[in-house]
Amino acid sequence: MPDDPEHLPTEGTDAGGHPVDDWPPPAHPRAGRPDGGDGPDDDEDLEDDRGVVVAWRSPMTVLPRSDGTFFVAMSEPLRITLRLAVEELRRRLLGGNESTSRLFPPAYPDHPDLDAEYRELMFGELLESRLAALDLVESTIDEEVVTEEQLVAWAQVINGVRLCIGTELEVEETGLDLAEDDPRLPAYVLYERLGLMLSYIVDVLPV
């Protein structure tokens, strides 16, 4: 995949050079694909060089590049969602919110005394690691090309917020069916949108 900057999106545009408000892009954006080719047909998917199929009309595209980095293009609503995820998780971590308990599972679940000792010794370091991941994501949200380390941090942050929200809402595998006037709906919409973002990232990260 070429590294020619003209094939990468510019500020405020998608991978085809179109304003993010106009997502999805036209069926045939000239030089719109991250690999430099023409855009696919309406019913055609874009397959990267590892055989990962990415729907071109998706609100988010993540593709591995030949140098080990990743090309990322996303709609503005998803970019805003990622910013909200960073802010929300930082607020919960620094506030000691109970919903963050799943981010720090017990090391010795069958031995409360040992686990309490472990948490006393290690919790500060674990918390700093979580906060460092937030800083890394916050500094790369607007980047069009990210490293594997940065993309893994994105996944960790997104998954962390989903765990917190899922814990509060008691979300099960079948999801939730909420009415439009349910006060939990905004949080659940965020939960679902973060899940969509996480799936795009996990699909392209090395196993």
BELZIVEN-V907354 format. One record per residue. N is the residue number from 1. SS is DSSP state (a for helix, b for strand, c for the rest). PSI is psi in radians with two decimals (* if undefined). D_LAST is the distance of its C-alpha to the last C-alpha in Angstrom with 2 decimals. Layout:
# BELZIVEN-V907354
n={N:N}
ss={SS:SS}
psi={PSI:PSI}
d_last={D_LAST:D_LAST}
This chain:
# BELZIVEN-V907354
n={1:2:3:4:5:6:7:8:9:10:11:12:13:14:15:16:17:18:19:20:21:22:23:24:25:26:27:28:29:30:31:32:33:34:35:36:37:38:39:40:41:42:43:44:45:46:47:48:49:50:51:52:53:54:55:56:57:58:59:60:61:62:63:64:65:66:67:68:69:70:71:72:73:74:75:76:77:78:79:80:81:82:83:84:85:86:87:88:89:90:91:92:93:94:95:96:97:98:99:100:101:102:103:104:105:106:107:108:109:110:111:112:113:114:115:116:117:118:119:120:121:122:123:124:125:126:127:128:129:130:131:132:133:134:135:136:137:138:139:140:141:142:143:144:145:146:147:148:149:150:151:152:153:154:155:156:157:158:159:160:161:162:163:164:165:166:167:168:169:170:171:172:173:174:175:176:177:178:179:180:181:182:183:184:185:186:187:188:189:190:191:192:193:194:195:196:197:198:199:200:201:202:203:204:205:206:207}
ss={c:c:c:c:a:a:a:c:c:c:c:c:b:c:c:c:c:c:b:a:a:a:c:c:c:c:c:c:c:c:c:c:c:c:c:c:c:c:c:c:c:c:c:c:c:b:b:c:c:c:c:c:b:b:c:c:c:c:c:b:b:b:b:b:c:c:c:c:c:b:b:b:b:b:c:a:a:a:a:a:a:a:a:a:a:a:a:a:a:a:a:a:a:a:a:c:c:a:a:a:a:a:a:c:c:c:c:c:c:c:c:a:a:a:a:a:a:a:a:a:a:a:a:a:a:a:a:a:a:a:a:a:a:a:a:a:a:a:a:a:c:c:c:c:b:b:c:a:a:a:a:a:a:a:a:a:a:a:a:a:a:a:a:a:a:a:a:a:a:c:c:c:c:c:c:c:c:c:c:c:c:c:c:c:a:a:a:a:a:a:a:a:a:a:a:a:a:a:a:a:a:a:c:c:c:c:c}
psi={2.21:2.74:0.21:2.10:-0.43:-0.23:0.06:2.64:2.69:3.03:2.20:0.19:2.88:-2.96:-0.33:0.12:0.27:2.60:2.48:-0.45:-0.30:0.25:2.43:2.82:2.89:2.83:-0.52:1.17:2.13:2.24:0.61:-0.32:2.59:-0.33:0.08:-0.05:-3.10:2.77:2.68:2.99:2.97:-0.70:0.30:2.47:2.76:2.13:2.19:-3.12:-0.02:0.14:0.18:2.16:2.21:2.15:2.16:-0.56:0.28:2.64:-0.08:2.37:2.22:2.09:2.35:2.50:2.84:-0.37:0.14:-0.11:-3.11:2.33:2.27:2.22:2.32:2.72:2.74:-0.67:-0.67:-0.62:-0.71:-0.69:-0.72:-0.70:-0.75:-0.65:-0.75:-0.84:-0.72:-0.77:-0.68:-0.75:-0.75:-0.72:-0.83:-0.45:-0.04:0.55:2.40:-0.44:-0.26:0.02:-0.57:-0.25:-0.26:1.18:2.67:2.40:-0.51:1.31:-0.46:0.01:1.46:-0.69:-0.78:-0.68:-0.69:-0.70:-0.72:-0.79:-0.67:-0.64:-0.64:-0.27:-0.74:-0.74:-0.70:-0.70:-0.76:-0.64:-0.74:-0.75:-0.61:-0.65:-0.68:-0.77:-0.69:-0.75:-0.78:-0.62:-0.16:0.10:-0.64:0.07:2.58:-0.33:2.22:2.76:2.95:-0.71:-0.74:-0.71:-0.64:-0.68:-0.71:-0.84:-0.72:-0.76:-0.82:-0.79:-0.62:-0.77:-0.70:-0.70:-0.74:-0.87:-0.75:-0.63:-0.79:-0.73:-0.13:0.87:2.30:3.13:-0.56:-0.10:-2.92:2.52:1.68:2.54:2.79:-0.46:0.15:2.20:-0.30:-0.17:-0.81:-0.73:-0.64:-0.63:-0.74:-0.74:-0.80:-0.72:-0.67:-0.63:-0.66:-0.81:-0.75:-0.66:-0.67:-0.69:-0.83:-0.59:-0.45:-0.17:2.49:2.51:*}
d_last={20.68:23.80:24.23:27.68:28.33:30.45:27.46:25.96:27.41:30.17:31.03:31.65:30.39:27.46:25.68:28.87:31.16:32.59:33.47:30.90:33.72:33.90:30.40:29.48:30.53:32.93:31.73:32.36:31.91:33.04:30.41:28.40:24.97:22.61:22.81:26.59:27.62:29.67:28.37:27.66:30.14:30.31:28.45:25.96:22.30:20.72:17.99:16.10:15.67:12.23:13.89:12.74:16.04:17.33:20.78:23.14:25.36:22.78:23.80:20.53:18.67:15.52:14.84:13.07:15.95:16.75:17.27:13.79:15.17:14.96:18.01:18.82:21.84:22.93:26.24:28.45:28.38:24.62:25.11:27.90:25.79:23.27:26.33:27.68:24.52:24.82:28.53:28.25:25.77:27.80:30.95:29.72:28.39:31.60:33.75:32.39:31.84:31.37:28.51:26.28:26.64:23.29:21.66:23.35:23.16:25.62:24.67:27.48:28.10:30.75:32.54:33.70:35.59:32.72:30.43:33.14:33.49:29.79:29.77:32.91:31.40:27.86:28.08:29.31:26.47:23.85:25.75:25.92:22.15:21.88:24.71:23.26:20.14:22.72:24.64:21.71:20.96:24.71:25.19:22.62:23.25:25.46:23.42:22.50:19.99:17.71:15.57:11.94:13.71:15.92:13.49:11.69:15.35:16.10:13.59:15.05:18.53:18.27:16.91:19.62:22.34:21.36:21.58:24.97:26.32:25.14:26.88:30.04:30.23:29.20:26.83:25.91:23.46:26.20:26.56:30.02:32.91:34.93:38.21:38.70:40.91:38.61:38.13:34.53:33.63:32.73:30.24:28.73:28.53:26.60:24.27:23.64:23.27:20.69:18.70:18.94:17.73:14.73:13.70:14.07:11.86:8.92:9.23:8.71:6.35:3.79:0.00}
